[in-house]
Amino acid sequence: MVDSDVSKIKSDLIYRFLIEGDNLIRFQNQIRLFEWTGNEELTQINIAEHLSPFVIHKTSFNTHEMARVQDILYKNPNITTKGLREELGYPNTMLRLLLGYKDELYGSGRNSFLIK
């Protein structure tokens, strides 16, 4: 299944929020999910069952994408951000995703571009 650009942007926003500070632990400790099976009882669901696969998927996706970014930057170190974005086939709406990848590759952290 191919993710749409919108779903990639939304999942990246959630991922960046979760990896900031101790947000992941806080979410697991503070958020409770319940499943209603049609009976009168609600069953509590462990949120980690949903967060863990999401974080694993996003980490794998990001590693693949950052390898692509790094390869392009290695071959063309003077490429502009716009040129890099176009080389990757990213629309303008995925610029923040790209900036996060670049910052992480340069060692300043995934969310550092938001602080600038």
N, CA, C and O atoms as a printed pandas DataFrame, in Angstrom:
     atom_number atom_name residue_name chain_id  residue_number  x_coord  y_coord  z_coord
0              1         N          MET        A               1    0.841   -1.186    0.000
1              2        CA          MET        A               1    0.000    0.000    0.000
2              3         C          MET        A               1    0.879    1.240    0.000
3              4         O          MET        A               1    1.794    1.352    0.816
4              5         N          VAL        A               2    0.613    2.169   -0.904
5              6        CA          VAL        A               2    1.366    3.403   -0.994
6              7         C          VAL        A               2    0.654    4.467   -0.170
7              8         O          VAL        A               2   -0.538    4.717   -0.349
8              9         N          ASP        A               3    1.399    5.083    0.730
9             10        CA          ASP        A               3    0.834    6.153    1.543
10            11         C          ASP        A               3    0.686    7.412    0.710
11            12         O          ASP        A               3    1.522    7.699   -0.147
12            13         N          SER        A               4   -0.369    8.160    0.961
13            14        CA          SER        A               4   -0.531    9.442    0.290
14            15         C          SER        A               4    0.395   10.461    0.946
15            16         O          SER        A               4    0.879   10.250    2.058
16            17         N          ASP        A               5    0.632   11.557    0.253
17            18        CA          ASP        A               5    1.464   12.621    0.820
18            19         C          ASP        A               5    0.855   13.153    2.111
19            20         O          ASP        A               5    1.570   13.449    3.069
20            21         N          VAL        A               6   -0.469   13.271    2.131
21            22        CA          VAL        A               6   -1.150   13.780    3.326
22            23         C          VAL        A               6   -0.924   12.848    4.517
23            24         O          VAL        A               6   -0.643   13.313    5.622
24            25         N          SER        A               7   -1.043   11.538    4.300
25            26        CA          SER        A               7   -0.845   10.611    5.414
26            27         C          SER        A               7    0.614   10.611    5.873
27            28         O          SER        A               7    0.884   10.446    7.063
28            29         N          LYS        A               8    1.561   10.794    4.942
29            30        CA          LYS        A               8    2.975   10.885    5.322
30            31         C          LYS        A               8    3.227   12.122    6.180
31            32         O          LYS        A               8    3.966   12.062    7.162
32            33         N          ILE        A               9    2.615   13.231    5.809
33            34        CA          ILE        A               9    2.785   14.478    6.559
34            35         C          ILE        A               9    2.167   14.354    7.949
35            36         O          ILE        A               9    2.776   14.745    8.944
36            37         N          LYS        A              10    0.966   13.814    8.008
37            38        CA          LYS        A              10    0.291   13.651    9.299
38            39         C          LYS        A              10    1.049   12.693   10.208
39            40         O          LYS        A              10    1.228   12.971   11.394
40            41         N          SER        A              11    1.495   11.565    9.656
41            42        CA          SER        A              11    2.206   10.596   10.493
42            43         C          SER        A              11    3.553   11.158   10.941
43            44         O          SER        A              11    4.021   10.846   12.036
44            45         N          ASP        A              12    4.181   11.989   10.099
45            46        CA          ASP        A              12    5.443   12.605   10.501
46            47         C          ASP        A              12    5.229   13.580   11.658
47            48         O          ASP        A              12    6.039   13.634   12.583
48            49         N          LEU        A              13    4.155   14.340   11.608
49            50        CA          LEU        A              13    3.844   15.269   12.697
50            51         C          LEU        A              13    3.649   14.514   14.008
51            52         O          LEU        A              13    4.171   14.923   15.045
52            53         N          ILE        A              14    2.907   13.428   13.965
53            54        CA          ILE        A              14    2.684   12.608   15.162
54            55         C          ILE        A              14    3.999   12.015   15.640
55            56         O          ILE        A              14    4.289   12.031   16.837
56            57         N          TYR        A              15    4.794   11.493   14.720
57            58        CA          TYR        A              15    6.080   10.887   15.064
58            59         C          TYR        A              15    7.010   11.909   15.726
59            60         O          TYR        A              15    7.626   11.622   16.752
60            61         N          ARG        A              16    7.108   13.108   15.129
61            62        CA          ARG        A              16    7.980   14.136   15.705
62            63         C          ARG        A              16    7.518   14.527   17.111
63            64         O          ARG        A              16    8.341   14.790   17.988
64            65         N          PHE        A              17    6.219   14.563   17.317
65            66        CA          PHE        A              17    5.696   14.872   18.643
66            67         C          PHE        A              17    6.042   13.766   19.634
67            68         O          PHE        A              17    6.446   14.043   20.763
68            69         N          LEU        A              18    5.884   12.525   19.215
69            70        CA          LEU        A              18    6.151   11.395   20.111
70            71         C          LEU        A              18    7.620   11.282   20.503
71            72         O          LEU        A              18    7.927   10.913   21.637
72            73         N          ILE        A              19    8.536   11.596   19.582
73            74        CA          ILE        A              19    9.961   11.431   19.889
74            75         C          ILE        A              19   10.534   12.604   20.665
75            76         O          ILE        A              19   11.675   12.541   21.121
76            77         N          GLU        A              20    9.772   13.659   20.821
77            78        CA          GLU        A              20   10.251   14.834   21.549
78            79         C          GLU        A              20   10.221   14.567   23.052
79            80         O          GLU        A              20    9.186   14.208   23.613
80            81         N          GLY        A              21   11.367   14.749   23.689
81            82        CA          GLY        A              21   11.448   14.571   25.140
82            83         C          GLY        A              21   10.960   13.199   25.567
83            84         O          GLY        A              21   11.343   12.178   24.995
84            85         N          ASP        A              22   10.112   13.193   26.580
85            86        CA          ASP        A              22    9.579   11.921   27.083
86            87         C          ASP        A              22    8.108   11.737   26.706
87            88         O          ASP        A              22    7.356   11.067   27.414
88            89         N          ASN        A              23    7.711   12.334   25.594
89            90        CA          ASN        A              23    6.306   12.263   25.173
90            91         C          ASN        A              23    5.805   10.836   24.975
91            92         O          ASN        A              23    4.664   10.533   25.321
92            93         N          LEU        A              24    6.626    9.970   24.434
93            94        CA          LEU        A              24    6.193    8.595   24.191
94            95         C          LEU        A              24    5.826    7.905   25.503
95            96         O          LEU        A              24    4.787    7.251   25.595
96            97         N          ILE        A              25    6.667    8.048   26.502
97            98        CA          ILE        A              25    6.396    7.448   27.811
98            99         C          ILE        A              25    5.157    8.091   28.435
99           100         O          ILE        A              25    4.310    7.401   29.001
100          101         N          ARG        A              26    5.060    9.410   28.328
101          102        CA          ARG        A              26    3.899   10.116   28.888
102          103         C          ARG        A              26    2.609    9.631   28.245
103          104         O          ARG        A              26    1.616    9.408   28.937
104          105         N          PHE        A              27    2.616    9.465   26.931
105          106        CA          PHE        A              27    1.423    8.966   26.244
106          107         C          PHE        A              27    1.062    7.575   26.737
107          108         O          PHE        A              27   -0.106    7.293   27.004
108          109         N          GLN        A              28    2.050    6.710   26.858
109          110        CA          GLN        A              28    1.763    5.350   27.291
110          111         C          GLN        A              28    1.228    5.320   28.712
111          112         O          GLN        A              28    0.425    4.449   29.048
112          113         N          ASN        A              29    1.654    6.247   29.549
113          114        CA          ASN        A              29    1.200    6.280   30.939
114          115         C          ASN        A              29   -0.116    7.025   31.135
115          116         O          ASN        A              29   -0.851    6.728   32.076
116          117         N          GLN        A              30   -0.428    7.984   30.270
117          118        CA          GLN        A              30   -1.572    8.856   30.511
118          119         C          GLN        A              30   -2.786    8.603   29.620
119          120         O          GLN        A              30   -3.902    8.972   29.986
120          121         N          ILE        A              31   -2.592    7.992   28.478
121          122        CA          ILE        A              31   -3.714    7.790   27.567
122          123         C          ILE        A              31   -4.246    6.367   27.721
123          124         O          ILE        A              31   -3.488    5.397   27.730
124          125         N          ARG        A              32   -5.546    6.270   27.840
125          126        CA          ARG        A              32   -6.199    4.970   27.958
126          127         C          ARG        A              32   -7.131    4.795   26.765
127          128         O          ARG        A              32   -7.934    5.672   26.450
128          129         N          LEU        A              33   -7.008    3.668   26.125
129          130        CA          LEU        A              33   -7.895    3.316   25.021
130          131         C          LEU        A              33   -8.798    2.181   25.482
131          132         O          LEU        A              33   -8.403    1.315   26.262
132          133         N          PHE        A              34  -10.016    2.217   24.973
133          134        CA          PHE        A              34  -10.968    1.172   25.320
134          135         C          PHE        A              34  -11.608    0.646   24.053
135          136         O          PHE        A              34  -11.808    1.380   23.085
136          137         N          GLU        A              35  -11.925   -0.634   24.075
137          138        CA          GLU        A              35  -12.596   -1.283   22.960
138          139         C          GLU        A              35  -13.987   -1.696   23.416
139          140         O          GLU        A              35  -14.156   -2.299   24.476
140          141         N          TRP        A              36  -14.956   -1.369   22.616
141          142        CA          TRP        A              36  -16.321   -1.775   22.894
142          143         C          TRP        A              36  -16.660   -2.914   21.958
143          144         O          TRP        A              36  -16.617   -2.753   20.739
144          145         N          THR        A              37  -16.993   -4.047   22.508
145          146        CA          THR        A              37  -17.250   -5.248   21.704
146          147         C          THR        A              37  -18.741   -5.475   21.461
147          148         O          THR        A              37  -19.138   -6.518   20.941
148          149         N          GLY        A              38  -19.549   -4.513   21.831
149          150        CA          GLY        A              38  -20.988   -4.658   21.652
150          151         C          GLY        A              38  -21.681   -5.123   22.915
151          152         O          GLY        A              38  -22.907   -5.060   23.010
152          153         N          ASN        A              39  -20.918   -5.586   23.881
153          154        CA          ASN        A              39  -21.484   -5.973   25.174
154          155         C          ASN        A              39  -21.532   -4.737   26.059
155          156         O          ASN        A              39  -21.233   -3.629   25.614
156          157         N          GLU        A              40  -21.902   -4.933   27.282
157          158        CA          GLU        A              40  -21.967   -3.801   28.202
158          159         C          GLU        A              40  -20.602   -3.421   28.757
159          160         O          GLU        A              40  -20.454   -2.371   29.382
160          161         N          GLU        A              41  -19.616   -4.260   28.533
161          162        CA          GLU        A              41  -18.287   -3.994   29.085
162          163         C          GLU        A              41  -17.368   -3.352   28.054
163          164         O          GLU        A              41  -17.426   -3.645   26.860
164          165         N          LEU        A              42  -16.517   -2.465   28.565
165          166        CA          LEU        A              42  -15.441   -1.900   27.760
166          167         C          LEU        A              42  -14.153   -2.584   28.184
167          168         O          LEU        A              42  -13.919   -2.805   29.373
168          169         N          THR        A              43  -13.325   -2.916   27.213
169          170        CA          THR        A              43  -12.059   -3.562   27.499
170          171         C          THR        A              43  -10.938   -2.569   27.260
171          172         O          THR        A              43  -10.851   -1.973   26.186
172          173         N          GLN        A              44  -10.076   -2.388   28.260
173          174        CA          GLN        A              44   -8.958   -1.476   28.093
174          175         C          GLN        A              44   -7.911   -2.096   27.174
175          176         O          GLN        A              44   -7.577   -3.274   27.297
176          177         N          ILE        A              45   -7.402   -1.287   26.258
177          178        CA          ILE        A              45   -6.383   -1.722   25.310
178          179         C          ILE        A              45   -5.077   -1.019   25.668
179          180         O          ILE        A              45   -5.065    0.175   25.968
180          181         N          ASN        A              46   -4.008   -1.752   25.634
181          182        CA          ASN        A              46   -2.695   -1.182   25.897
182          183         C          ASN        A              46   -2.296   -0.318   24.699
183          184         O          ASN        A              46   -2.177   -0.831   23.587
184          185         N          ILE        A              47   -2.089    0.978   24.907
185          186        CA          ILE        A              47   -1.759    1.890   23.814
186          187         C          ILE        A              47   -0.425    1.537   23.159
187          188         O          ILE        A              47   -0.206    1.851   21.989
188          189         N          ALA        A              48    0.459    0.889   23.902
189          190        CA          ALA        A              48    1.755    0.487   23.348
190          191         C          ALA        A              48    1.570   -0.488   22.187
191          192         O          ALA        A              48    2.410   -0.554   21.290
192          193         N          GLU        A              49    0.468   -1.247   22.204
193          194        CA          GLU        A              49    0.187   -2.163   21.101
194          195         C          GLU        A              49   -0.001   -1.422   19.779
195          196         O          GLU        A              49    0.199   -1.991   18.706
196          197         N          HIS        A              50   -0.384   -0.160   19.864
197          198        CA          HIS        A              50   -0.590    0.658   18.669
198          199         C          HIS        A              50    0.606    1.574   18.408
199          200         O          HIS        A              50    0.978    1.797   17.256
200          201         N          LEU        A              51    1.203    2.100   19.468
201          202        CA          LEU        A              51    2.325    3.009   19.303
202          203         C          LEU        A              51    3.581    2.303   18.808
203          204         O          LEU        A              51    4.286    2.826   17.944
204          205         N          SER        A              52    3.861    1.149   19.333
205          206        CA          SER        A              52    5.087    0.439   18.951
206          207         C          SER        A              52    5.156    0.134   17.460
207          208         O          SER        A              52    6.168    0.451   16.835
208          209         N          PRO        A              53    4.132   -0.463   16.860
209          210        CA          PRO        A              53    4.203   -0.705   15.406
210          211         C          PRO        A              53    4.314    0.595   14.603
211          212         O          PRO        A              53    5.000    0.643   13.583
212          213         N          PHE        A              54    3.633    1.649   15.071
213          214        CA          PHE        A              54    3.703    2.936   14.385
214          215         C          PHE        A              54    5.126    3.489   14.425
215          216         O          PHE        A              54    5.655    3.914   13.398
216          217         N          VAL        A              55    5.742    3.486   15.597
217          218        CA          VAL        A              55    7.101    4.016   15.735
218          219         C          VAL        A              55    8.087    3.167   14.929
219          220         O          VAL        A              55    9.003    3.710   14.311
220          221         N          ILE        A              56    7.915    1.874   14.929
221          222        CA          ILE        A              56    8.793    0.994   14.139
222          223         C          ILE        A              56    8.638    1.295   12.646
223          224         O          ILE        A              56    9.631    1.411   11.928
224          225         N          HIS        A              57    7.408    1.420   12.188
225          226        CA          HIS        A              57    7.157    1.735   10.774
226          227         C          HIS        A              57    7.770    3.078   10.400
227          228         O          HIS        A              57    8.447    3.190    9.378
228          229         N          LYS        A              58    7.534    4.096   11.224
229          230        CA          LYS        A              58    8.052    5.433   10.919
230          231         C          LYS        A              58    9.576    5.457   10.961
231          232         O          LYS        A              58   10.200    6.119   10.132
232          233         N          THR        A              59   10.180    4.756   11.901
233          234        CA          THR        A              59   11.639    4.712   11.985
234          235         C          THR        A              59   12.219    4.069   10.727
235          236         O          THR        A              59   13.204    4.560   10.175
236          237         N          SER        A              60   11.620    2.989   10.281
237          238        CA          SER        A              60   12.073    2.313    9.068
238          239         C          SER        A              60   11.895    3.210    7.845
239          240         O          SER        A              60   12.806    3.334    7.026
240          241         N          PHE        A              61   10.738    3.826    7.723
241          242        CA          PHE        A              61   10.455    4.732    6.605
242          243         C          PHE        A              61   11.448    5.888    6.601
243          244         O          PHE        A              61   12.013    6.226    5.560
244          245         N          ASN        A              62   11.661    6.496    7.774
245          246        CA          ASN        A              62   12.559    7.644    7.872
246          247         C          ASN        A              62   14.002    7.263    7.552
247          248         O          ASN        A              62   14.717    8.028    6.905
248          249         N          THR        A              63   14.426    6.099    7.997
249          250        CA          THR        A              63   15.789    5.641    7.712
250          251         C          THR        A              63   15.987    5.497    6.208
251          252         O          THR        A              63   17.018    5.902    5.670
252          253         N          HIS        A              64   15.005    4.924    5.539
253          254        CA          HIS        A              64   15.071    4.769    4.086
254          255         C          HIS        A              64   15.129    6.135    3.397
255          256         O          HIS        A              64   15.955    6.356    2.511
256          257         N          GLU        A              65   14.259    7.037    3.805
257          258        CA          GLU        A              65   14.205    8.361    3.182
258          259         C          GLU        A              65   15.474    9.167    3.467
259          260         O          GLU        A              65   15.978    9.860    2.583
260          261         N          MET        A              66   15.994    9.080    4.698
261          262        CA          MET        A              66   17.219    9.816    5.015
262          263         C          MET        A              66   18.407    9.265    4.234
263          264         O          MET        A              66   19.322   10.019    3.902
264          265         N          ALA        A              67   18.411    7.979    3.936
265          266        CA          ALA        A              67   19.471    7.403    3.102
266          267         C          ALA        A              67   19.391    7.989    1.694
267          268         O          ALA        A              67   20.419    8.271    1.078
268          269         N          ARG        A              68   18.188    8.169    1.191
269          270        CA          ARG        A              68   18.010    8.802   -0.128
270          271         C          ARG        A              68   18.515   10.238   -0.105
271          272         O          ARG        A              68   19.224   10.667   -1.015
272          273         N          VAL        A              69   18.148   10.986    0.945
273          274        CA          VAL        A              69   18.593   12.377    1.080
274          275         C          VAL        A              69   20.111   12.431    1.148
275          276         O          VAL        A              69   20.745   13.229    0.457
276          277         N          GLN        A              70   20.683   11.586    1.975
277          278        CA          GLN        A              70   22.136   11.566    2.151
278          279         C          GLN        A              70   22.850   11.231    0.843
279          280         O          GLN        A              70   23.886   11.819    0.535
280          281         N          ASP        A              71   22.307   10.299    0.082
281          282        CA          ASP        A              71   22.902    9.927   -1.197
282          283         C          ASP        A              71   22.908   11.113   -2.164
283          284         O          ASP        A              71   23.911   11.374   -2.829
284          285         N          ILE        A              72   21.803   11.816   -2.237
285          286        CA          ILE        A              72   21.710   12.975   -3.130
286          287         C          ILE        A              72   22.665   14.072   -2.671
287          288         O          ILE        A              72   23.351   14.681   -3.493
288          289         N          LEU        A              73   22.715   14.328   -1.361
289          290        CA          LEU        A              73   23.614   15.365   -0.836
290          291         C          LEU        A              73   25.078   15.002   -1.059
291          292         O          LEU        A              73   25.907   15.880   -1.295
292          293         N          TYR        A              74   25.396   13.723   -0.986
293          294        CA          TYR        A              74   26.771   13.277   -1.219
294          295         C          TYR        A              74   27.171   13.516   -2.676
295          296         O          TYR        A              74   28.276   13.974   -2.965
296          297         N          LYS        A              75   26.259   13.200   -3.575
297          298        CA          LYS        A              75   26.541   13.371   -5.000
298          299         C          LYS        A              75   26.515   14.831   -5.432
299          300         O          LYS        A              75   27.199   15.215   -6.380
300          301         N          ASN        A              76   25.723   15.648   -4.733
301          302        CA          ASN        A              76   25.580   17.053   -5.100
302          303         C          ASN        A              76   25.503   17.902   -3.827
303          304         O          ASN        A              76   24.414   18.320   -3.432
304          305         N          PRO        A              77   26.651   18.163   -3.180
305          306        CA          PRO        A              77   26.635   18.869   -1.895
306          307         C          PRO        A              77   26.130   20.312   -1.967
307          308         O          PRO        A              77   25.768   20.886   -0.940
308          309         N          ASN        A              78   26.100   20.893   -3.135
309          310        CA          ASN        A              78   25.652   22.279   -3.275
310          311         C          ASN        A              78   24.201   22.398   -3.729
311          312         O          ASN        A              78   23.748   23.488   -4.077
312          313         N          ILE        A              79   23.480   21.297   -3.728
313          314        CA          ILE        A              79   22.084   21.326   -4.168
314          315         C          ILE        A              79   21.254   22.186   -3.214
315          316         O          ILE        A              79   21.449   22.159   -1.999
316          317         N          THR        A              80   20.342   22.934   -3.781
317          318        CA          THR        A              80   19.446   23.748   -2.952
318          319         C          THR        A              80   18.397   22.844   -2.308
319          320         O          THR        A              80   18.198   21.705   -2.732
320          321         N          THR        A              81   17.742   23.358   -1.296
321          322        CA          THR        A              81   16.671   22.595   -0.656
322          323         C          THR        A              81   15.563   22.307   -1.665
323          324         O          THR        A              81   15.001   21.212   -1.685
324          325         N          LYS        A              82   15.256   23.293   -2.496
325          326        CA          LYS        A              82   14.230   23.093   -3.524
326          327         C          LYS        A              82   14.668   22.004   -4.503
327          328         O          LYS        A              82   13.870   21.143   -4.873
328          329         N          GLY        A              83   15.920   22.041   -4.917
329          330        CA          GLY        A              83   16.432   21.022   -5.827
330          331         C          GLY        A              83   16.397   19.637   -5.202
331          332         O          GLY        A              83   16.063   18.653   -5.861
332          333         N          LEU        A              84   16.746   19.573   -3.922
333          334        CA          LEU        A              84   16.712   18.298   -3.198
334          335         C          LEU        A              84   15.281   17.780   -3.102
335          336         O          LEU        A              84   15.015   16.598   -3.316
336          337         N          ARG        A              85   14.380   18.680   -2.780
337          338        CA          ARG        A              85   12.965   18.309   -2.674
338          339         C          ARG        A              85   12.460   17.771   -4.008
339          340         O          ARG        A              85   11.767   16.755   -4.050
340          341         N          GLU        A              86   12.804   18.447   -5.084
341          342        CA          GLU        A              86   12.365   18.007   -6.410
342          343         C          GLU        A              86   13.019   16.687   -6.798
343          344         O          GLU        A              86   12.366   15.830   -7.395
344          345         N          GLU        A              87   14.291   16.508   -6.472
345          346        CA          GLU        A              87   15.000   15.256   -6.771
346          347         C          GLU        A              87   14.341   14.073   -6.056
347          348         O          GLU        A              87   14.273   12.971   -6.599
348          349         N          LEU        A              88   13.863   14.310   -4.844
349          350        CA          LEU        A              88   13.194   13.261   -4.072
350          351         C          LEU        A              88   11.759   13.023   -4.534
351          352         O          LEU        A              88   11.145   12.014   -4.186
352          353         N          GLY        A              89   11.229   13.959   -5.322
353          354        CA          GLY        A              89    9.844   13.854   -5.763
354          355         C          GLY        A              89    8.855   14.294   -4.709
355          356         O          GLY        A              89    7.695   13.881   -4.728
356          357         N          TYR        A              90    9.305   15.134   -3.785
357          358        CA          TYR        A              90    8.443   15.634   -2.714
358          359         C          TYR        A              90    7.727   16.902   -3.174
359          360         O          TYR        A              90    8.351   17.781   -3.770
360          361         N          PRO        A              91    6.433   17.005   -2.907
361          362        CA          PRO        A              91    5.728   18.263   -3.178
362          363         C          PRO        A              91    6.095   19.300   -2.108
363          364         O          PRO        A              91    6.721   18.969   -1.101
364          365         N          ASN        A              92    5.701   20.547   -2.337
365          366        CA          ASN        A              92    5.959   21.619   -1.357
366          367         C          ASN        A              92    5.441   21.276    0.028
367          368         O          ASN        A              92    6.031   21.669    1.034
368          369         N          THR        A              93    4.342   20.545    0.079
369          370        CA          THR        A              93    3.736   20.217    1.370
370          371         C          THR        A              93    4.619   19.317    2.229
371          372         O          THR        A              93    4.390   19.194    3.432
372          373         N          MET        A              94    5.632   18.682    1.619
373          374        CA          MET        A              94    6.519   17.795    2.372
374          375         C          MET        A              94    7.854   18.462    2.710
375          376         O          MET        A              94    8.814   17.783    3.073
376          377         N          LEU        A              95    7.912   19.789    2.591
377          378        CA          LEU        A              95    9.147   20.519    2.888
378          379         C          LEU        A              95    9.585   20.322    4.336
379          380         O          LEU        A              95   10.767   20.088    4.588
380          381         N          ARG        A              96    8.677   20.409    5.278
381          382        CA          ARG        A              96    9.042   20.245    6.691
382          383         C          ARG        A              96    9.594   18.850    6.971
383          384         O          ARG        A              96   10.505   18.691    7.783
384          385         N          LEU        A              97    9.054   17.860    6.313
385          386        CA          LEU        A              97    9.558   16.498    6.439
386          387         C          LEU        A              97   11.016   16.451    5.978
387          388         O          LEU        A              97   11.869   15.875    6.653
388          389         N          LEU        A              98   11.291   17.056    4.834
389          390        CA          LEU        A              98   12.643   17.110    4.296
390          391         C          LEU        A              98   13.588   17.879    5.212
391          392         O          LEU        A              98   14.717   17.445    5.440
392          393         N          LEU        A              99   13.138   19.014    5.738
393          394        CA          LEU        A              99   13.985   19.802    6.650
394          395         C          LEU        A              99   14.319   19.011    7.912
395          396         O          LEU        A              99   15.433   19.101    8.429
396          397         N          GLY        A             100   13.364   18.245    8.400
397          398        CA          GLY        A             100   13.608   17.393    9.561
398          399         C          GLY        A             100   14.658   16.336    9.262
399          400         O          GLY        A             100   15.527   16.066   10.091
400          401         N          TYR        A             101   14.578   15.734    8.073
401          402        CA          TYR        A             101   15.576   14.740    7.677
402          403         C          TYR        A             101   16.966   15.369    7.592
403          404         O          TYR        A             101   17.941   14.807    8.091
404          405         N          LYS        A             102   17.050   16.530    6.960
405          406        CA          LYS        A             102   18.359   17.189    6.827
406          407         C          LYS        A             102   18.949   17.511    8.191
407          408         O          LYS        A             102   20.129   17.253    8.432
408          409         N          ASP        A             103   18.152   18.063    9.076
409          410        CA          ASP        A             103   18.651   18.409   10.412
410          411         C          ASP        A             103   19.107   17.168   11.168
411          412         O          ASP        A             103   20.128   17.194   11.854
412          413         N          GLU        A             104   18.352   16.088   11.043
413          414        CA          GLU        A             104   18.741   14.861   11.731
414          415         C          GLU        A             104   20.050   14.310   11.153
415          416         O          GLU        A             104   20.897   13.818   11.898
416          417         N          LEU        A             105   20.214   14.391    9.847
417          418        CA          LEU        A             105   21.459   13.936    9.218
418          419         C          LEU        A             105   22.655   14.780    9.650
419          420         O          LEU        A             105   23.767   14.269    9.780
420          421         N          TYR        A             106   22.420   16.076    9.873
421          422        CA          TYR        A             106   23.500   16.963   10.295
422          423         C          TYR        A             106   23.710   16.951   11.805
423          424         O          TYR        A             106   24.557   17.681   12.321
424          425         N          GLY        A             107   22.940   16.122   12.518
425          426        CA          GLY        A             107   23.156   15.928   13.942
426          427         C          GLY        A             107   22.494   16.933   14.864
427          428         O          GLY        A             107   22.790   16.964   16.059
428          429         N          SER        A             108   21.596   17.759   14.327
429          430        CA          SER        A             108   20.964   18.760   15.189
430          431         C          SER        A             108   19.595   18.350   15.700
431          432         O          SER        A             108   18.947   19.125   16.403
432          433         N          GLY        A             109   19.138   17.152   15.366
433          434        CA          GLY        A             109   17.860   16.662   15.896
434          435         C          GLY        A             109   16.724   16.853   14.922
435          436         O          GLY        A             109   16.711   17.789   14.123
436          437         N          ARG        A             110   15.787   15.964   15.003
437          438        CA          ARG        A             110   14.674   15.919   14.046
438          439         C          ARG        A             110   13.785   17.154   14.111
439          440         O          ARG        A             110   13.234   17.560   13.088
440          441         N          ASN        A             111   13.630   17.757   15.270
441          442        CA          ASN        A             111   12.718   18.885   15.427
442          443         C          ASN        A             111   13.426   20.237   15.470
443          444         O          ASN        A             111   12.783   21.257   15.721
444          445         N          SER        A             112   14.722   20.266   15.234
445          446        CA          SER        A             112   15.460   21.530   15.400
446          447         C          SER        A             112   15.032   22.596   14.401
447          448         O          SER        A             112   15.085   23.783   14.725
448          449         N          PHE        A             113   14.612   22.218   13.205
449          450        CA          PHE        A             113   14.198   23.222   12.235
450          451         C          PHE        A             113   12.953   23.985   12.690
451          452         O          PHE        A             113   12.692   25.094   12.224
452          453         N          LEU        A             114   12.202   23.396   13.585
453          454        CA          LEU        A             114   10.990   24.065   14.114
454          455         C          LEU        A             114   11.349   25.195   15.076
455          456         O          LEU        A             114   10.565   26.125   15.267
456          457         N          ILE        A             115   12.518   25.112   15.671
457          458        CA          ILE        A             115   12.929   26.090   16.687
458          459         C          ILE        A             115   13.591   27.305   16.064
459          460         O          ILE        A             115   13.593   28.383   16.659
460          461         N          LYS        A             116   14.152   27.145   14.875
461          462        CA          LYS        A             116   14.893   28.231   14.213
462          463         C          LYS        A             116   14.050   29.432   13.942
463          464         O          LYS        A             116   14.539   30.418   13.391
